[in-house]
Amino acid sequence: MVSLVKPRETGPARVLSGREKAAVIVRLLLSEGAPPPLHALPERMQADLTEQIGRMGSVDRDTLREVVEDFCARIESIGLSFPGGLDGALSMLDGHISADAAGRLRRLAAASAGSDPWDRVSTLPPERLVPILEREAAEVGAIVLSKLPVARAAELLGMLPGPRARRLAHAVSQTGAVAPETVRRIGLALAQELEVQPPRAFDTPPDARMGAILNLSAAATRDDVLDALDTEDAVFAAAVRKSIFTFGHIPARIAQRDVPTAMRGVDQAVLVRALAGATGPLEQVAEFILSALSQRMAATLREEIATLGKVKAKDAEAAQTEVVAAIRDLADRGDIRLRNEDDD
């Protein structure tokens, strides 16, 4: 039987430029509910693509099919992709190149015309940004706060003295007429200034390092060093005291619910010696630990303490130092939290 329906004739697909093909793919992805990450493109490329989409009319099915097939073929032919630009390369190589080389390349990336220096500034930790907000002009500080993510800006504002925070908050109201190029130049200057700072040899501040050393020192040595620091540098001594955590600090620094977890990492024989040797002011520490454990565990420990009898002060202090070290390890891993002594 002869069909009376005339088959549809298909003409040749339109020849599109690369920019037109990109516009077609973007339009197709949006219509399918799979929006592409256009925000990752340079601003100029985003603008060109938007203008091209605005100029596009309709596209026939044959042309659409050819564009999609070409796009898929290009994707499938990719064996390895690299991050775009210096910023992407630095992120990929983070930790694999020296700090000096990374700093030099970041300064180069910040100075390039196509980069946004505020991307780098916004990733810096608060301790690097607070000094800038404290010493720069209020107008500059207001621009810094305005360019940072809201949560980060709020965190920094809370770290400033009240008068300075209020002055910066008022200065934000005067940033409405600042030209974009001025904002970029400020960001570029700050990024370059922050990158030229020499790398630190130590990851932790001096008071924390000294506190960690004294944590595991004998009590007599610790007291002698702190007394000397009080004479030489009272401010530093106070900071060191805040970072010290000893056996006597356990009730103030560990929540009662965390005590079983904290003691789980301590050898039972060591814990028995530490508790048995807790005399004088440390008796309340031993009682705090025992009262936080299960009744069965506490009873077992009390029996072993009674059996052990008197412990030499040197052995008791060594055991208590082991308990403190085990607790510190758990806190460093995030298994428990050490409270500040002034926490409620």
N, C-alpha and C positions, 0 to 999 in steps of 0.2 A: 504494500500500500504506500502511496506517495504522500509525504508530509506536505501540507499546505502552509506550514509555518516557516517563514523565511528566517534562516539563522541570522543573529545579529552580527553585523560586520564590525570588526575591530580595526581601528586605525592605528598608525604608529604612535608610540608613546612620545609625549613631549620631551624635549631635551631641556633639562633644568640645570641651573648652575649649582655649585656646592652650597651656597647660602640658601637657595630656594629648596634644595633637598633637606637641609637642616630644618627649615620652617615646616616642611611637610611632616617630617618625623616628629617634631615637637607637637604639632597639631594632632597627629594621630595618637601619640602617647597620652596627651591630655584628654582626648575623647574616650580613651580606653580606661581612664582612671589611674594611670601610672605616670604622674607628673615627674619629669626629669629634674635633677638638681641644678637648675639653671643658675642658682645663686653662687655656685662654685666657679662660674665663668668670670673672666675679667669684665668689669663694668662696660667697657667699650663693646665687647662682643655681645653682651646682653642687649645693649642698645641697638646694635646692628641687626640682631636677630628679631627684636621686637618690631623694628621698622620694616624688615622684610615680611614678617607675618602680616603687617598692616597693608602691604602692597599685594599680597597674594589674592587671587580670585579662586575659582573652583578648579579642582584637579580631577581629570577623568580616571576611571578605574585602572586602565592599563598603565598610566603614568604612575599612579600610586603603587601598583604592584611592582613595577620596575624599581621604584625608589626604595621600597621596603626590602626587596631582594638584594639590592646593592648594599643597603645598610647592614643586613644580616650577614652578607658575605664578608664585609669589612670587619664586623665584630668577630666572626668565626676565624678569620685569618690572623687575628692578634695572638701572638705567642707570649708576649711579655709586655707589660705596660709600666711606665715610669711616672712618678708624681710630677705634676706640672710646676715649673718654676723652682727658684731657690728655696722658698718656704717649704714646699712639699718635700724637696730633697733633704732639707735639714731635719724635718720631722721623721723621715724614714731612717736617716743615719744617726738619730739622737742616741748617744751612748756609745757610738762606734768611732767617732772622730774626736780629736782633742778639743778641750774647751777653748783654747786659743783659736783654732781653726774655725770652730763653730761661731765664735764671737765675731771674727773677721767677716765670715760669710753672712752673718745676720746683719752686720752693718752695711754690707754691700746690698743685701736684699732690701733693707729699709730705705736705702737711698735710691733704689730703682724707681722709675716713674710709674710703673704699673702696680706697685705694692702699696698696701695700706699699713703705715707704721703702727697704727692703733691695734692691729691684730696682735702684734708682738707685745705691746705695752699691756694689753688686757690679760695676758697670760702670766704676768709676773706676780710673785707672791706678795701679800700685803706688806711684809717688812721691807720690800724694795720700793713700794709706792707711797707709804706713809711719809717718809722723809721728804718726798717731792711735794706732797700736799702741805707739809708744814713750812717749807722754806720758800716755795715759789710764790709769785704774786697771786692774790686771791682770784683774779680773772683766769690765770692759767690753771689753778686748782679747780675752778668751776668747770673749765673745759674738760679737764681730766675726768672728773666725776660724771660729766654728761656723756662722755664717749665710752665709759665702762659699762658692762652689764649692770642692771639695776641692783641685783643682789650683791655684787662686788662693791659697788659704790656705797651701798648702805653699810656694808661691813667696814669699809675704810672710814666712813663718816663717824661710826661709833668708836673708832680707835683714836680719834683726834680729841684734843682738849675742847671743852664746851665752847669757849669764845671763838676758837679757830673754826670749829664746825659750823657755828652760826654765821660766821663771816663768809665762808664758802657757800653755804646755802643761799645767802642773799646774793652772792655774785652770780649764781646760776641764773637768776632772773635777768641778768644783763648780757647773757650769751646769745640772745635771739638774733642779733644782727651781725654776728661774727661770720666772716666769709669762709667758705669751705677750704680755700687754699691756706688761710691762716691757721685753721684747725689742723690741716695736714702738716704744715711746717712745725707747729708746736709738737705734734706727735713724732715727727721725724727727729727733732732736736732731743726729745726725751728718750726715744729709742736708742739713739746713738750714744747719749750720755750713759744710759744704763748698761749698754753693751760694753763700753770701754772700762767699766769697773773690773779690777783684777779678780780672777777667780779665787774663792776661799779655799784654804788648805783643809779646813774642818767643816763638817756639815752641821755641827751643833755649836751653840754659843759657849763661851768660856765658863760661865757659871754652871751650865749643865754638865760640861766635861769634868770640872772639878768636883761637883756634887756626886757624879757617878763614881769617881775614884774614892771619895771619902765614904760612900755608902758601904764599900767593902773593906774599909780600913778598920783597924782596931779602935775601940772607943777612945782610948787615951790619945792615940795619934790624931783622931778626928777632932777631939776637943782642943788639942794643942794647936793644930793648924787653924781652926776657926778663931781661936783667941788671937793668934798672930794676924790673921786677916782683918779682924776687927780693928786692930791697931794700925795696920798699913792702909787698908781700903775698906771702910765701913760699908760703902754702897755695894761693892763686890761681895763682901762677906754676907750681907743680907740676902743677895741674890743666890749665893751658894747655899745658904741655909734653906731657902725655899725649895731648892732642887734636891735636897738630901732626903732619902727615905731609909729609915732604919727600923729595927724590930719594934722599937717603942712607938713608931708612927702608925703601926698597923690599925689600931682602932679608929684613928682619925682619917686614914687614907683609903681604907677598904670597906665597902659596904658589907654588912653582915651576911647578906645572901651570897656574896662572892667568896666568902671564906672557904667553904668546902672545895670550890674549884681551885682556889689559891693553894690549899694544903695538899691537893691531889698530886701536885708535881714535886712534893717533898718526900724524901725517903722517911719511912715511919720512925726508924731508929734516930735519925737526925732530929725529927720533930719532937720526939720524946726528950732528947737531951736539951733541946732549945727551951721546951716548956718547963722541964725540971729545974733548969738553971735560971729561970725567970724569977728573980727575987727582988725585993724592994719595990721600986716604982713599976717594974716590969711584971709584977704579979697580976696586975689588972689586964695586961696584954694577954697573958696566958689564959686567964679566965674568959676574956673576950673570944679568943679562938675556940676554946672548948665549948662555950655556950652556943656558938654558931654551928657547931658540928652536930651530926645526929646523936641521939642519946646513946646508941650502941657504940658508936665510934668514940665518943667522949669518955664513956665508961672504960673502954679498953685502954685508952691513952692514960687515964687516971691510974689504972692498975699498974701499967708499965712504969709510970712516973714514980709511984710508991715503991715498986720493986727496985728501981734503979737507985733511989736514994739521992744523996748529995752529989752534985756535979761540980767539978772544978770550974772556976770562973772562966779560965782560958778555953776549956772545952765547950762551955755553954755559949760563950761569945762566938766561937767558930761555928757552932750549930745554928745560932740565930742569924749569922751572916749568910749561911747557906739557904736558910728560909727566905731571907730578903732577896737573895739572888734569884731563887726560883720564882718568887712573886714578880720580880722585875722582868724576867723572861716572859711570863704570861702576859704582863701588861704590854710589853713591846710587841707581842704577837696579836694583841687586841682581844685576848680571851677574857681579860678582866680590865676594869678601869680603876686607876688610882685617882682619888678625888684630891682636890686642893684642900688644904686645911681650913680655909675660910668658906668652903662650900656649905650650903645648908644641909 
